[in-house]
Structures are given as structure tokens and as C-alpha cells.
Amino acid sequence: MISDETSLQKNKMLGLTTEKLSKNRKRRWVRRIKVRAARIKRQLQIENNFHKAMCEMCTTTDRYRQSYLHWILNNMFSLFSYETGLQAIHDKTAYEKWLAENGQ
């Protein structure tokens, strides 16, 4: 009789820990999904910026900006990494440095 009571108590304790474990698993799963979604969103924004730069290269009237974009997009994969090139496309200071050396 006493052993039955102790086994019932152990089962109740195990049930609570299983419940806690399932909550923890769910919380971790939600966090992983959020991190993955943020990473995908960031990658899509980067790719959209690349396509905007490609369009801007054809439509801009500023010949220095056009030359800068052409140089970045042509040397993007040989001189520096893809991410660095994408950052340099929309970075004002990088454009100003390039303009100071190659422009006016």
C-alpha cells in the first residue's frame, strides 16, 4: 500500500517534469523559428538591395554614382565578399571615399 502511494507520487512528479519539459521544448522551438525567420528576412532585404542597385545603375543620372555601382557590382565577387559588396552599395561613406579618389 505504501509502495503504491510512493509510486503514484513519483508518477505525479514525473508528469510535472514532463509537462515542464514539453513547455521548454515548445519555447525553444518558437525561439528557433523566430531566429530563422529573422535570418531569412535579413537575407531577403539584402537581395532586394542588390536588385535595387542593379536597377539604379541603369536609371541614375549621376555618372559618378553609376560608375561606382558598376565598379562595385563587377568586383563584388573577386575583391571582397558578397555581403561586404552589398553593404558598400548603400554605404554613403564608402561612396564618398570612392568619389574622392576616382571622381572630381
Secondary structure, DSSP 8 states (H G I E B T S, - for coil): -HHHHHHHHHHHHHHHHHHHHHHHHHHHHHHHHHHHHHHHHHHHHHHHHHHHHHHHHHH---HHHHHHHHHHHHHTTTTS-HHHHHHHHT-HHHHHHHHHHH--
